[in-house]
Amino acid sequence: MSSMTFNEVIGQEEVRERLLQMTREGRLPHALMLCGPQGVGKKALAIAFACYLLNEVRGDESEPPMLRNLQHPDLHFTYPTIKLPSMGSDHKPVSEDFAHEWHELIMQGPYFTMDEWMTAMGGENQQAIITAGESDSLVRKLSLKSSQGGYKVSVIWLPERMNIECANKLLKLIEEPPQQTVFIMVCEEPDRLLETIRSRVQRIDVKKLPAETICQALQERRGVSEEAARRISRLADGSWLKALQELQTGTENEQFLDLFISLMRLAYQRRVRDLRRWSETMAGFGREKQKRFLTFFLRMVRENFMYNFQQSELCYMTQEEENFARNFARFINEANVLPITDLANRAIRDIGQNANAKIVFFDFALKMIVLLIQK
């Protein structure tokens, strides 16, 4: 990744212009909060704006190398952390503990999920929070003079994950900010934040990305064909992260489509022995993949049902999925769409409760034989 400039941000020109205008006109508040759904570019905007502020004092166009690799002494990142087994019992985890992991992840690009961050930290089923230790660390860092004689910028990712002790300390810091300090918060659930903090920051709403913006970015930045980009951008629902996930799941979904097609053909032809083999294939996957297949199955059932209404704007299928739907969709109708949906949801529940996958999927396949003949 090159330096973190506004070029890294997908779309969101309106918000960018608003941030730059506030700076140009000397109206920059000392605490900003970018709010919006996941994957729309809040973190990317926050980091690009932070780099812009730190570079502004130089008055030239070249960018200092320390900004290029996001290790500027006046740029401070705060993010949710977990407690590792190796940490002492009285240690309150702080962002500093995971600075290396954070830097590695962010240098790959500013768009990533909480799940990806948990994986980078080595966290399993834990709740990541921002501890009181973090606010103490921030107070310490921000009380130092700016190394470059300009702004000090504190980027806080997901402030809604602060525990109450941390939130109260941060509130004090925002009420009496150190000189030339700008806080940029990146928030997905503002309602979970203290009302007192919400009232002291200037909130800027970052909206979902238009499908055209995602479509264009997929083609230009990821080399995706126009046809595929158009379909993915519809499925992405305004989120660049969702678009990237769709891109990754594309290959798995091709495998799932093959499994869906063979299940439907074998069930229609009542080939019980082959259906047993199909269920053994399914049982060979890990539980998470089995659940992903069943979720895919539910989507295919919905899409095939909708396909019967011949309204293309209601259908969200890839070309291959649509090719199969052309002849198959009529088998999913008012009589069986709900029972088939219930069947898949029950299978998801059973798999989640560690039931024997071979039995679950064979039972699932046999019941499909009966459901497909309902008119």
SEPA-96120 format. One record per residue (C-alpha): residue in one letter; x, y, z. Coordinates in Angstrom, 2 decimals, padded with zeros to 5 digits. Layout:
BEGIN
SITE   residuo         X         Y         Z
SITE         A         X         Y         Z
...
***
This chain:
BEGIN
SITE   residuo         X         Y         Z
SITE         M    000.00    000.00    000.00
SITE         S    001.26    003.46   -000.79
SITE         S    000.94    006.33    001.68
SITE         M   -002.41    006.71    003.41
SITE         T   -003.99    009.58    001.53
SITE         F   -007.58    010.25    000.54
SITE         N   -006.86    008.18   -002.59
SITE         E   -007.15    005.12   -000.37
SITE         V   -010.76    006.02    000.43
SITE         I   -013.47    004.55   -001.80
SITE         G   -015.96    007.33   -002.63
SITE         Q   -017.14    009.55    000.28
SITE         E   -016.08    012.77   -001.53
SITE         E   -018.72    014.75    000.35
SITE         V   -017.33    013.88    003.80
SITE         R   -013.77    014.44    002.63
SITE         E   -014.65    017.88    001.31
SITE         R   -016.41    018.76    004.56
SITE         L   -013.34    017.78    006.63
SITE         L   -010.96    019.73    004.41
SITE         Q   -013.23    022.77    004.37
SITE         M   -013.45    022.86    008.18
SITE         T   -009.64    022.78    008.33
SITE         R   -009.20    025.47    005.66
SITE         E   -011.67    027.79    007.37
SITE         G   -010.13    027.25    010.82
SITE         R   -013.34    025.64    012.14
SITE         L   -011.90    022.23    012.97
SITE         P   -013.42    020.95    016.23
SITE         H   -011.05    019.21    018.63
SITE         A   -013.25    016.09    018.69
SITE         L   -014.89    014.53    015.63
SITE         M   -016.90    011.33    015.39
SITE         L   -017.37    009.57    012.06
SITE         C   -020.48    007.38    012.35
SITE         G   -021.92    004.88    009.92
SITE         P   -022.36    001.21    009.08
SITE         Q   -019.45   -001.20    008.70
SITE         G   -017.34   -001.07    005.56
SITE         V   -018.29    002.38    004.25
SITE         G   -014.83    003.89    004.81
SITE         K   -014.94    005.62    008.22
SITE         K   -011.56    004.26    009.33
SITE         A   -010.02    005.03    005.92
SITE         L   -011.33    008.62    006.12
SITE         A   -010.09    009.05    009.71
SITE         I   -006.55    007.87    008.90
SITE         A   -006.33    009.84    005.65
SITE         F   -007.54    012.98    007.45
SITE         A   -005.11    012.40    010.33
SITE         C   -002.23    012.16    007.81
SITE         Y   -003.47    015.31    006.10
SITE         L   -003.49    017.24    009.41
SITE         L   -000.02    016.03    010.37
SITE         N    001.37    016.88    006.96
SITE         E   -000.31    020.30    006.79
SITE         V    002.16    022.02    009.08
SITE         R    005.03    021.30    006.65
SITE         G    003.49    023.45    003.95
SITE         D    004.88    021.33    001.13
SITE         E    003.49    018.53   -000.97
SITE         S    006.01    015.81   -000.12
SITE         E    005.04    013.41    002.57
SITE         P    007.39    012.55    005.45
SITE         P    008.45    008.87    005.43
SITE         M    007.10    008.37    008.96
SITE         L    003.62    009.25    007.73
SITE         R    004.02    006.94    004.79
SITE         N    004.35    003.98    007.12
SITE         L    001.93    005.44    009.71
SITE         Q    004.50    005.57    012.50
SITE         H    004.43    009.31    013.16
SITE         P    005.19    010.39    016.75
SITE         D    002.10    012.66    016.76
SITE         L   -000.30    010.02    015.42
SITE         H   -001.85    007.85    018.13
SITE         F   -004.13    004.88    017.49
SITE         T   -006.57    003.50    020.04
SITE         Y   -008.47    000.28    019.34
SITE         P   -010.17   -002.56    021.21
SITE         T   -007.80   -005.14    022.70
SITE         I   -007.99   -008.49    024.48
SITE         K   -006.14   -010.04    027.39
SITE         L   -003.67   -012.70    026.32
SITE         P   -002.80   -015.61    028.66
SITE         S    000.78   -014.32    028.74
SITE         M   -000.29   -011.04    030.40
SITE         G   -000.11   -010.60    034.17
SITE         S   -003.35   -010.81    036.16
SITE         D   -003.33   -007.11    037.05
SITE         H   -002.30   -005.91    033.58
SITE         K   -004.87   -003.79    031.76
SITE         P   -004.27   -004.40    028.03
SITE         V   -003.58   -001.26    025.99
SITE         S   -003.24   -000.57    022.27
SITE         E    000.54   -000.43    022.67
SITE         D    000.53   -004.17    023.50
SITE         F   -000.69   -004.91    019.98
SITE         A    001.03   -002.07    018.07
SITE         H    002.95   -004.50    015.85
SITE         E   -000.17   -006.48    014.84
SITE         W   -002.14   -003.27    014.25
SITE         H    000.58   -001.79    012.08
SITE         E    000.86   -004.96    009.97
SITE         L   -002.90   -005.07    009.40
SITE         I   -003.38   -001.37    008.67
SITE         M   -000.49   -001.31    006.20
SITE         Q   -002.43   -003.84    004.11
SITE         G   -005.20   -001.27    003.81
SITE         P   -007.63    000.65    006.04
SITE         Y   -010.62   -001.61    005.32
SITE         F   -010.87   -004.54    007.74
SITE         T   -013.38   -006.00    010.17
SITE         M   -013.37   -006.59    013.91
SITE         D   -013.08   -010.33    013.16
SITE         E   -009.92   -009.76    011.14
SITE         W   -008.50   -007.66    013.97
SITE         M   -009.35   -010.39    016.51
SITE         T   -007.51   -012.94    014.35
SITE         A   -004.49   -010.61    014.09
SITE         M   -004.37   -010.29    017.91
SITE         G   -004.65   -014.06    018.31
SITE         G   -008.00   -013.80    020.06
SITE         E   -010.62   -016.50    020.06
SITE         N   -014.01   -016.20    021.73
SITE         Q   -013.16   -013.08    023.72
SITE         Q   -014.73   -009.65    023.91
SITE         A   -012.35   -006.97    022.71
SITE         I   -012.65   -003.76    024.75
SITE         I   -010.84   -000.48    025.31
SITE         T   -009.65   -000.54    028.93
SITE         A   -009.09    002.18    031.52
SITE         G   -005.37    001.54    031.03
SITE         E   -005.80    002.91    027.51
SITE         S   -007.13    006.29    028.66
SITE         D   -004.21    006.62    031.12
SITE         S   -001.82    005.86    028.27
SITE         L   -003.55    008.47    026.05
SITE         V   -003.37    011.15    028.74
SITE         R    000.36    010.47    029.02
SITE         K    001.00    010.54    025.25
SITE         L   -001.10    013.61    024.49
SITE         S    000.37    015.68    027.31
SITE         L    003.70    015.68    025.45
SITE         K    004.42    018.55    023.10
SITE         S    003.92    017.91    019.40
SITE         S    007.20    016.69    017.91
SITE         Q    006.64    018.64    014.66
SITE         G    005.10    021.79    016.12
SITE         G    001.68    021.00    014.64
SITE         Y   -001.31    018.85    015.57
SITE         K   -001.36    015.73    017.70
SITE         V   -004.00    013.35    016.38
SITE         S   -005.72    010.59    018.31
SITE         V   -007.66    008.12    016.11
SITE         I   -010.03    006.01    018.24
SITE         W   -011.49    002.99    016.46
SITE         L   -014.80    001.77    017.93
SITE         P   -015.05    004.00    021.03
SITE         E   -018.34    002.24    021.84
SITE         R   -016.17   -000.63    023.12
SITE         M   -014.69    001.48    025.94
SITE         N   -015.48    000.25    029.41
SITE         I   -017.15    002.81    031.67
SITE         E   -013.94    003.74    033.55
SITE         C   -012.17    004.43    030.26
SITE         A   -015.15    006.38    028.87
SITE         N   -015.21    008.67    031.92
SITE         K   -011.49    009.37    031.69
SITE         L   -011.74    010.05    027.97
SITE         L   -014.62    012.42    028.61
SITE         K   -012.37    014.45    030.92
SITE         L   -009.69    014.51    028.22
SITE         I   -012.19    015.75    025.61
SITE         E   -013.55    018.40    027.98
SITE         E   -010.05    019.77    028.62
SITE         P   -008.08    018.73    025.55
SITE         P   -004.30    019.13    025.48
SITE         Q   -003.21    021.92    023.13
SITE         Q   -003.52    021.31    019.38
SITE         T   -004.96    017.85    019.86
SITE         V   -007.61    016.46    017.53
SITE         F   -009.62    013.35    018.42
SITE         I   -011.10    011.44    015.49
SITE         M   -013.47    008.68    016.58
SITE         V   -014.66    005.94    014.25
SITE         C   -017.97    004.66    015.53
SITE         E   -020.50    002.05    014.36
SITE         E   -022.91    002.04    017.32
SITE         P   -023.06    005.60    018.71
SITE         D   -026.00    004.70    020.97
SITE         R   -023.63    002.59    023.07
SITE         L   -021.48    005.63    023.88
SITE         L   -021.96    007.84    026.92
SITE         E   -024.41    010.64    026.10
SITE         T   -021.91    013.10    027.63
SITE         I   -019.26    012.05    025.11
SITE         R   -021.71    012.17    022.21
SITE         S   -022.69    015.72    023.12
SITE         R   -019.07    016.91    023.13
SITE         V   -018.01    015.64    019.73
SITE         Q   -019.01    016.84    016.29
SITE         R   -020.75    013.93    014.61
SITE         I   -020.36    013.37    010.88
SITE         D   -022.47    010.64    009.32
SITE         V   -020.75    008.52    006.69
SITE         K   -023.37    006.99    004.46
SITE         K   -023.49    003.72    002.54
SITE         L   -021.58    003.73   -000.75
SITE         P   -023.61    003.93   -003.97
SITE         A   -023.52    000.69   -005.98
SITE         E   -021.91    002.56   -008.92
SITE         T   -018.98    003.65   -006.70
SITE         I   -018.38    000.06   -005.54
SITE         C   -018.77   -001.25   -009.09
SITE         Q   -016.19    001.21   -010.42
SITE         A   -013.73    000.56   -007.55
SITE         L   -013.95   -003.22   -008.06
SITE         Q   -013.00   -002.78   -011.70
SITE         E   -010.25   -000.21   -011.14
SITE         R   -008.71   -001.52   -007.91
SITE         R   -009.36   -005.24   -008.13
SITE         G   -009.48   -005.86   -011.88
SITE         V   -012.96   -007.40   -011.68
SITE         S   -014.95   -007.69   -014.92
SITE         E   -017.80   -005.22   -015.39
SITE         E   -020.47   -007.93   -015.23
SITE         A   -019.11   -009.45   -011.97
SITE         A   -018.53   -005.98   -010.46
SITE         R   -022.14   -005.02   -011.17
SITE         R   -023.52   -008.09   -009.41
SITE         I   -021.14   -007.84   -006.44
SITE         S   -021.90   -004.15   -005.97
SITE         R   -025.62   -004.96   -005.68
SITE         L   -024.96   -007.65   -003.09
SITE         A   -022.56   -005.40   -001.15
SITE         D   -025.36   -003.17    000.14
SITE         G   -023.19   -000.03    000.27
SITE         S   -020.23   -001.68    002.06
SITE         W   -016.79   -002.01    000.48
SITE         L   -015.94   -004.70    003.06
SITE         K   -018.97   -006.71    002.01
SITE         A   -017.92   -006.33   -001.63
SITE         L   -014.46   -007.71   -000.78
SITE         Q   -016.03   -010.60    001.14
SITE         E   -018.26   -011.39   -001.85
SITE         L   -015.13   -011.41   -003.99
SITE         Q   -013.46   -013.94   -001.67
SITE         T   -016.52   -016.14   -001.22
SITE         G   -016.98   -016.26   -004.97
SITE         T   -014.92   -019.45   -005.35
SITE         E   -016.52   -021.15   -002.33
SITE         N   -019.94   -020.17   -003.64
SITE         E   -019.16   -021.85   -006.96
SITE         Q   -018.56   -025.07   -005.03
SITE         F   -021.77   -024.48   -003.02
SITE         L   -023.74   -023.93   -006.24
SITE         D   -022.52   -027.30   -007.58
SITE         L   -023.61   -028.95   -004.32
SITE         F   -026.99   -027.18   -004.44
SITE         I   -027.57   -028.22   -008.06
SITE         S   -026.62   -031.86   -007.45
SITE         L   -028.82   -032.01   -004.32
SITE         M   -031.83   -030.71   -006.26
SITE         R   -031.26   -033.02   -009.24
SITE         L   -030.71   -036.13   -007.11
SITE         A   -033.71   -035.32   -004.91
SITE         Y   -035.91   -034.76   -007.95
SITE         Q   -034.77   -038.08   -009.43
SITE         R   -035.12   -039.79   -005.99
SITE         R   -031.63   -041.28   -006.16
SITE         V   -031.33   -042.20   -002.52
SITE         R   -027.93   -043.93   -002.75
SITE         D   -026.40   -040.88   -004.46
SITE         L   -028.04   -038.60   -001.89
SITE         R   -026.31   -040.61    000.86
SITE         R   -023.00   -039.98   -000.91
SITE         W   -023.91   -036.26   -001.17
SITE         S   -024.55   -036.11    002.59
SITE         E   -021.18   -037.80    003.26
SITE         T   -019.46   -035.09    001.17
SITE         M   -021.24   -032.43    003.24
SITE         A   -020.30   -034.19    006.49
SITE         G   -016.63   -033.95    005.46
SITE         F   -016.68   -030.13    005.74
SITE         G   -016.02   -028.31    009.01
SITE         R   -019.09   -027.08    010.91
SITE         E   -018.58   -023.44    009.94
SITE         K   -018.45   -024.37    006.25
SITE         Q   -021.55   -026.57    006.66
SITE         K   -023.40   -023.58    008.13
SITE         R   -022.16   -021.35    005.31
SITE         F   -023.50   -023.85    002.78
SITE         L   -026.91   -023.90    004.48
SITE         T   -026.98   -020.09    004.48
SITE         F   -026.12   -020.18    000.76
SITE         F   -028.88   -022.79    000.30
SITE         L   -031.41   -020.44    001.96
SITE         R   -030.36   -017.61   -000.35
SITE         M   -030.74   -019.85   -003.41
SITE         V   -034.23   -020.92   -002.30
SITE         R   -035.26   -017.28   -001.85
SITE         E   -033.74   -016.21   -005.17
SITE         N   -035.35   -019.07   -007.11
SITE         F   -038.72   -018.28   -005.53
SITE         M   -038.36   -014.59   -006.49
SITE         Y   -037.20   -015.54   -010.00
SITE         N   -040.71   -016.81   -010.70
SITE         F   -042.05   -013.25   -010.46
SITE         Q   -039.87   -012.19   -013.41
SITE         Q   -038.76   -008.92   -011.78
SITE         S   -035.03   -008.71   -012.30
SITE         E   -034.52   -005.94   -009.71
SITE         L   -035.63   -008.40   -007.00
SITE         C   -033.08   -011.05   -007.99
SITE         Y   -029.49   -011.07   -006.79
SITE         M   -027.87   -014.00   -008.56
SITE         T   -024.63   -014.60   -010.39
SITE         Q   -024.85   -015.60   -014.05
SITE         E   -024.27   -019.30   -013.22
SITE         E   -026.94   -019.24   -010.50
SITE         E   -029.38   -017.63   -012.88
SITE         N   -028.63   -020.18   -015.61
SITE         F   -029.75   -022.96   -013.25
SITE         A   -032.74   -020.96   -011.97
SITE         R   -034.10   -020.61   -015.50
SITE         N   -035.30   -024.23   -015.51
SITE         F   -035.36   -024.96   -011.80
SITE         A   -037.13   -021.93   -010.24
SITE         R   -040.65   -023.29   -010.91
SITE         F   -039.96   -026.12   -008.41
SITE         I   -039.76   -023.56   -005.59
SITE         N   -043.30   -022.25   -005.11
SITE         E   -045.87   -021.03   -002.56
SITE         A   -046.53   -024.62   -001.45
SITE         N   -042.98   -025.52   -000.45
SITE         V   -040.89   -022.36    000.00
SITE         L   -041.63   -022.04    003.74
SITE         P   -041.22   -025.76    004.62
SITE         I   -037.88   -025.83    002.72
SITE         T   -036.73   -022.70    004.57
SITE         D   -037.74   -024.25    007.91
SITE         L   -035.87   -027.43    007.01
SITE         A   -032.62   -025.51    006.31
SITE         N   -032.97   -023.39    009.46
SITE         R   -033.48   -026.55    011.53
SITE         A   -030.34   -028.07    009.96
SITE         I   -028.35   -024.91    010.84
SITE         R   -029.56   -025.20    014.43
SITE         D   -028.71   -028.94    014.62
SITE         I   -025.22   -028.41    013.18
SITE         G   -024.71   -025.57    015.67
SITE         Q   -025.63   -027.99    018.48
SITE         N   -023.03   -030.53    017.31
SITE         A   -025.49   -033.07    015.90
SITE         N   -024.06   -035.85    013.70
SITE         A   -023.59   -034.06    010.35
SITE         K   -023.99   -037.24    008.27
SITE         I   -027.42   -037.88    009.77
SITE         V   -028.47   -034.22    009.59
SITE         F   -027.61   -033.91    005.88
SITE         F   -029.00   -037.31    004.84
SITE         D   -032.29   -036.51    006.59
SITE         F   -032.19   -033.06    004.95
SITE         A   -031.68   -034.62    001.50
SITE         L   -034.47   -037.20    001.91
SITE         K   -036.97   -034.56    003.02
SITE         M   -036.08   -032.52   -000.10
SITE         I   -037.42   -035.40   -002.23
SITE         V   -040.87   -034.93   -000.67
SITE         L   -040.80   -031.12   -000.66
SITE         L   -039.79   -030.76   -004.33
SITE         I   -042.92   -032.55   -005.59
SITE         Q   -045.28   -030.20   -003.76
SITE         K   -047.20   -028.00   -006.13
***
